[in-house]
Amino acid sequence: MLAYTTHRPDSATRIFAALGDLYAVVYAEPPYREGAEEINRFRTCLPDQAARPGFTLITAEDDGDLVGATYGWTMPAGTWWSRADTDPPAEVHDADKIAVLEWIVHPQRRGQGIGAALMSRLLRERSEPYATLASDPRSRARAIYARNGWRQVARSTLPWGPPMDLLVLDLRRPTVRNSANCSPF
């Protein structure tokens, strides 16, 4: 039976091993093709990410097996993504935002609405007026974001990956927080 759980930092650590395993499966696929180095970086950074203000992790488990997850934290007003080629519009820059760091669903469980339910749960619980995330423009997910109202406002290139599109979603729109159609995952 599929169960969704909201985790705060104190309960999130128990799921980190399974989250790292799911990350490894998802990001082994094209276009990512991540290897041991990237997976280890992800696992190593999880505790620091969970310590960020406003951290929330939503998981989907089926009979105890992790099949999907999304998480993020509060990006405070006045801050923006590192190495961005431009700042976002002032109303976004000057507001708190939820920075969505991961949104993953096991490849064998896509197309069942799990991803949509995860993102919907994460965003509807937030008080921030905007959400932001970095998306690989080569990924299937990038087109999904565009169809669901996420708009590109910048690009960022980190030393360990491809250039990423920096996207923003206005959460003040009532249909966004309650949308169940934001993903085929």
N, C-alpha and C positions, 0 to 999 in steps of 0.2 A: 504494500500500500504506500502511495506517495505521500510524504509528509514534508511540509515547509516549516523551517525553524528560523527565527530571528536570533542572532547571536550578538552580544556586546563583547567587549574585550575579555571579560572574565570567563565567558563560556566558549569563546571562539578558539582558544588554544587547543581544546580537545579534538578539534576537527582539522587542525593544520596538516597532519600527516596525510589524511585522505584528500585534502584540498591540493596538496602538492602532487599527489598521484594523479588526480583528475587534470590538473594543469599540464602535467607531462603528456597525457594522452591527447588532450585538445591541441596543444601547441606543437606536437610532433607532425601535425597535418600541414599540407601546403595552405597558404603561402608562408607560414611561419617556419616550419622545419627546425624548431628549437632543439638543442641538444642538452647534454648534461650540464654544461656551464650555465646556460640560461635557467634551467630548472633549479639548479642549486642556488642561483641568485634569488629566484622567487622564494624558495623555501627559507633562505637566510633572512630575507626582508620581511617575511610575514609578521614576526613579533613586533618589529618597529612600526609596521603599518597599523597593526591592531592597537598600538598605543596612541595613535593620532586622535585628536579631539573629534568626536562625532562618529567614530568608527562603528559601522554596522555591517554584519555579514548575514546574508540570507542563504540558506541551503535548502536543497531538495534531496531528500533521501528516499530510496525505495527499499523497504525491508532492511534498513541499516546501511545500504550502499549509497554513497554520495554520487548523485547523477547530475547535479548542477549546483552552481553557486554564483553569487554576485556580491560585491562589497565595495564600500567607499567610505569616505570621511569628509569632514567639513574642510573646504578650502576657504580660509578666512577672507573677508573683504580686503581688497588691496593687494591680494596675491594672485599669481597666475602660474601656468606651467613653466618649468625651467626650459630654457633654450627655445622658447617660442619666437617665431619670426616677427610677431606683432602682438600688441595687447588686444584684448577683446573690447567690445564697446564699453563705454564708461559705466553704464548701468549694470553690466555683468561684473566688471572689474571691481566696482565699489560695493558689491554685495557678497555675502556669504554664498558659497556654492557647494553642492555635494559633488565631489570628485569621484566618479565611478572608476575604480581601478581594474576590476575584472568582472567579466560576465561570461561564464562558460557552462556548456552543457555537454555531457558525454555524447560522442558522435552517434552511438546506437540509440540514443534517447531523443534525438532532435525530431522536430515535426510533431511533437506531442503537446506543445504549449507550455513546456516547462520553462523555457527562457523568458517567455512573455510574463508568466506568473512571477518569476524571480524579480525581473526588473520592475514590474508593477508594485510588488511588495516593498522593494527597496525605496522607490521614489515616493510612494504615498505616505510613507512614515516620516518624511523629511520636512523640516520647517524652512529650508533654504528656498529662495525663489528661482534658482537656476540649478541645473545639473550640467556637468562638463565631463568629457572623457576624451581619451586619445585613441584613435582608430587607425589601424593599418589600411591605407587606401586600396590595397590589393585584396583585402579580405571580403568574404561574402557578407559579413556583418556590416560593412560600411554602407552598402546599399540599403540595408534594413534600417539603419539609423536615419538615413535621408528620408525614407518613406514615412518615418514616424516623427518627423518634425525637428530632428537634430540638424543644426546648421553649422557649417564649418566657419570658424572665425580666425584660424591661424594654423601654422604647421610647426612641428618641433622635431628636431633630430637629436637623439641621444647617442652616445658613443657605441652602445651595444645593440642597436637595432635600426630598422629602416625609418625614414621620415614618417611621422605620424600626423594625421589630420586631427586638429583640436576642435572638438565639437561642443556646442552648447544647446541645451533644451530649456525653454521657458516653462517652469513648473507651475506657474500661476494659471495656466490654461486648465480648466477643470477636466477636460478629456484626457490629458496626459497622465494625471495621477491614477486614473481609473481604467486606463487602456489595457485591454487584454490581448491586443493584436500587435504588439511591438516586436515580435520575433517569431521566426519559424522554428527556433531551436527547441 
